[in-house]
């Protein structure tokens, strides 16, 4: 059950959406999860804590403002939950031979049942969400699942393609066709990260685009005067 409280509204801009999270929670329930990791904190973190009161939940955010907002919501709506909110600023990191701007690496629970990836924002990081799976991969148990939101977008579709090339034969893929669409990868085997040339080409292209974006001159803010 999702809380009806307006402060936990999931349909506000940049949030996963009520229907999407409802479908996700139903899917995760089949795992009887003891541990969930969420990249991108917010109202969804609280809803997950209320839906799975016995599960250890680690929710990660790069933005101090959102981090403090989620902490406040936790104390208000789920004070006795096992939810931990972690502030991990954006940081350049290497996975294999590819470079990503994503959440600063940090500790993770030893065994994870479900990973929910709804951050960091692509406008800041391009392929930042791609690094999230690499960070937690060795902790994701066989049978565990990865949920990537916004699969309607070409960038997220490319991320999944890159993941499947990086871990061949490791995941089975299916779709929760609600909201922004959620791609689900179920871990069915163990395997190591491999270097795929297609991934390196994509990574090089994204780094080039990111560099061009950073070099663009800042637009002057309008004062509202004519």
Phi and psi in degrees as a GROMACS rama.xvg file:
@    title "Ramachandran Plot"
@    xaxis  label "Phi"
@    yaxis  label "Psi"
@TYPE xy
-96.6802  140.956  UNK-2
-66.4999  141.023  UNK-3
-90.0039  -1.93072  UNK-4
-60.1625  133.591  UNK-5
-63.1805  -25.7584  UNK-6
-72.2238  -14.2092  UNK-7
-107.423  27.648  UNK-8
-60.0387  128.41  UNK-9
-100.408  -4.09384  UNK-10
-100.163  6.40535  UNK-11
-69.0948  160.077  UNK-12
-53.4437  141.738  UNK-13
74.3276  4.037  UNK-14
-100.652  163.215  UNK-15
-67.2129  -29.1008  UNK-16
100.514  140.343  UNK-17
-61.6804  -48.5736  UNK-18
-62.9744  -38.1212  UNK-19
-64.8078  -46.6835  UNK-20
-68.71  -34.3982  UNK-21
-61.1499  -44.8681  UNK-22
-66.1348  -39.3738  UNK-23
-63.9301  -45.7603  UNK-24
-61.3094  -40.2944  UNK-25
-61.9418  -39.1664  UNK-26
-70.9067  -42.9949  UNK-27
-65.0947  -31.4033  UNK-28
-57.5813  -31.2293  UNK-29
-64.7811  -16.9445  UNK-30
-87.4991  -11.8597  UNK-31
47.4812  59.6297  UNK-32
-67.8774  139.949  UNK-33
-104.049  -17.3928  UNK-34
-150.656  127.402  UNK-35
-128.069  136.351  UNK-36
-116.176  130.962  UNK-37
-121.595  124.762  UNK-38
-97.4658  112.297  UNK-39
106.743  97.2805  UNK-40
-89.3448  170.416  UNK-41
152.991  -153.304  UNK-42
-59.4621  -31.9161  UNK-43
-62.1698  -33.2093  UNK-44
-61.6448  -41.3905  UNK-45
-69.5977  -42.2784  UNK-46
-61.8429  -38.7222  UNK-47
-64.5277  -41.9569  UNK-48
-63.6667  -36.2475  UNK-49
-74.3561  -34.3289  UNK-50
-74.5267  -31.9888  UNK-51
-127.19  70.6567  UNK-52
-63.282  -21.5406  UNK-53
-91.7168  -5.17932  UNK-54
-92.092  143.45  UNK-55
-78.2563  123.828  UNK-56
-122.929  125.241  UNK-57
-111.236  117.11  UNK-58
-113.956  127.977  UNK-59
-113.41  137.09  UNK-60
-142.527  150.881  UNK-61
-96.4259  -16.3566  UNK-62
-100.675  120.021  UNK-63
-57.1666  -36.1609  UNK-64
-64.4875  -48.2354  UNK-65
-66.7051  -36.1988  UNK-66
-57.7335  -48.8546  UNK-67
-69.1596  -35.1773  UNK-68
-62.2542  -43.7823  UNK-69
-66.4103  -39.1541  UNK-70
-60.3045  -42.2096  UNK-71
-65.2628  -40.7368  UNK-72
-64.8867  -38.2938  UNK-73
-60.0393  -49.483  UNK-74
-64.7781  -28.1221  UNK-75
-81.5287  -41.7045  UNK-76
-111.683  -24.1073  UNK-77
-140.931  55.0487  UNK-78
-66.5158  -25.715  UNK-79
-103.344  11.4137  UNK-80
-74.6914  171.56  UNK-81
-97.1229  28.1806  UNK-82
-81.4393  129.884  UNK-83
-119.856  127.245  UNK-84
-103.781  128.574  UNK-85
-121.042  129.195  UNK-86
-91.8563  115.874  UNK-87
-133.399  100.331  UNK-88
-60.1636  160.595  UNK-89
-66.4317  140.342  UNK-90
-153.233  138.445  UNK-91
-71.7007  137.119  UNK-92
-150.15  155.828  UNK-93
-111.424  133.5  UNK-94
-123.616  112.586  UNK-95
66.3329  -122.608  UNK-96
-107.279  8.66746  UNK-97
-106.203  151.167  UNK-98
-114.213  139.6  UNK-99
-137.926  147.209  UNK-100
-100.171  110.064  UNK-101
-152.84  -171.448  UNK-102
-59.6231  139.895  UNK-103
-55.7659  134.473  UNK-104
-60.7817  146.428  UNK-105
-157.558  -179.324  UNK-106
-69.8276  149.09  UNK-107
-131.222  156.171  UNK-108
-58.7204  151.665  UNK-109
-64.7626  -37.8894  UNK-110
-130.216  122.167  UNK-111
-115.899  135.029  UNK-112
-91.5433  -38.1602  UNK-113
-143.045  139.031  UNK-114
-122.288  123.441  UNK-115
-111.361  122.165  UNK-116
-117.191  107.247  UNK-117
-133.489  27.531  UNK-118
-174.137  166.863  UNK-119
-77.1195  170.053  UNK-120
-66.382  133.589  UNK-121
-65.3069  -27.1665  UNK-122
-61.463  -28.9455  UNK-123
-91.8831  -34.9124  UNK-124
-120  -6.69744  UNK-125
62.3057  -96.9275  UNK-126
-97.3219  29.3621  UNK-127
-58.495  -32.2006  UNK-128
-68.1198  -25.1912  UNK-129
-62.4774  -35.03  UNK-130
-69.6906  -23.3316  UNK-131
-59.9795  -45.6349  UNK-132
-63.1092  -40.6188  UNK-133
-60.722  -37.1024  UNK-134
-64.1615  -39.317  UNK-135
-102.312  -3.01027  UNK-136
-51.9624  -48.0445  UNK-137
-70.0789  -13.3618  UNK-138
-94.5337  -15.9177  UNK-139
-76.2355  119.103  UNK-140
-70.812  156.559  UNK-141
-63.4196  129.74  UNK-142
97.2287  -15.9785  UNK-143
-70.7696  165.441  UNK-144
-131.142  149.468  UNK-145
-115.136  130.774  UNK-146
-116.737  116.772  UNK-147
-110.321  115.911  UNK-148
-78.8725  167.163  UNK-149
66.4489  33.5595  UNK-150
-70.2554  -5.80437  UNK-151
-69.8109  -17.1068  UNK-152
-89.255  140.335  UNK-153
-57.0871  -35.2835  UNK-154
-62.8033  -42.4823  UNK-155
-70.2865  -34.8504  UNK-156
-62.7775  -37.8619  UNK-157
-68.2769  -36.8657  UNK-158
-60.0528  -45.5108  UNK-159
-63.7011  -41.3888  UNK-160
-59.2779  -42.1858  UNK-161
-64.6537  -41.5751  UNK-162
-60.1903  -45.3459  UNK-163
-65.3371  -31.0534  UNK-164
-74.991  -32.0328  UNK-165
-72.8246  -31.3749  UNK-166
-128.007  68.652  UNK-167
-62.0696  133.385  UNK-168
76.899  4.27897  UNK-169
-91.7056  -34.6778  UNK-170
-119.031  147.522  UNK-171
-105.334  142  UNK-172
-115.084  137.649  UNK-173
-148.461  176.035  UNK-174
-127.729  136.648  UNK-175
-98.3638  101.982  UNK-176
-87.9708  64.1828  UNK-177
-133.772  157.638  UNK-178
53.441  -128.498  UNK-179
-80.178  3.12295  UNK-180
73.655  136.112  UNK-181
-121.794  123.324  UNK-182
-89.2337  132.978  UNK-183
-115.651  130.145  UNK-184
-115.032  120.72  UNK-185
-99.3461  126.274  UNK-186
-78.2943  114.344  UNK-187
-111.326  -7.629  UNK-188
-156.51  164.459  UNK-189
-91.5349  153.541  UNK-190
-173.573  160.979  UNK-191
-103.739  153.659  UNK-192
-61.8745  128.126  UNK-193
-115.543  158.458  UNK-194
-88.6917  117.092  UNK-195
-108.506  129.061  UNK-196
-62.155  -34.2206  UNK-197
-62.1666  -37.7999  UNK-198
-66.7467  -40.1444  UNK-199
-65.6618  -38.8737  UNK-200
-63.8317  -44.0975  UNK-201
-61.9008  -42.4215  UNK-202
-63.764  -42.242  UNK-203
-62.2539  -42.9633  UNK-204
-62.3469  -43.8506  UNK-205
-66.2205  -41.1648  UNK-206
-62.5536  -39.443  UNK-207
-62.7581  -45.8375  UNK-208
-64.6429  -38.3888  UNK-209
-64.197  -41.4863  UNK-210
-63.1946  -42.0663  UNK-211
-62.7101  -40.7122  UNK-212
-63.4159  -40.4653  UNK-213
-67.9649  -27.0427  UNK-214
-85.5037  -10.4919  UNK-215
-65.6071  137.57  UNK-216
-65.7997  144.322  UNK-217
-70.5578  137.461  UNK-218
-78.2009  140.869  UNK-219
-69.0049  135.781  UNK-220
-72.0191  139.434  UNK-221
-73.8865  137.61  UNK-222
-89.1289  -6.57527  UNK-223
86.7841  -4.85579  UNK-224
-91.9091  146.163  UNK-225
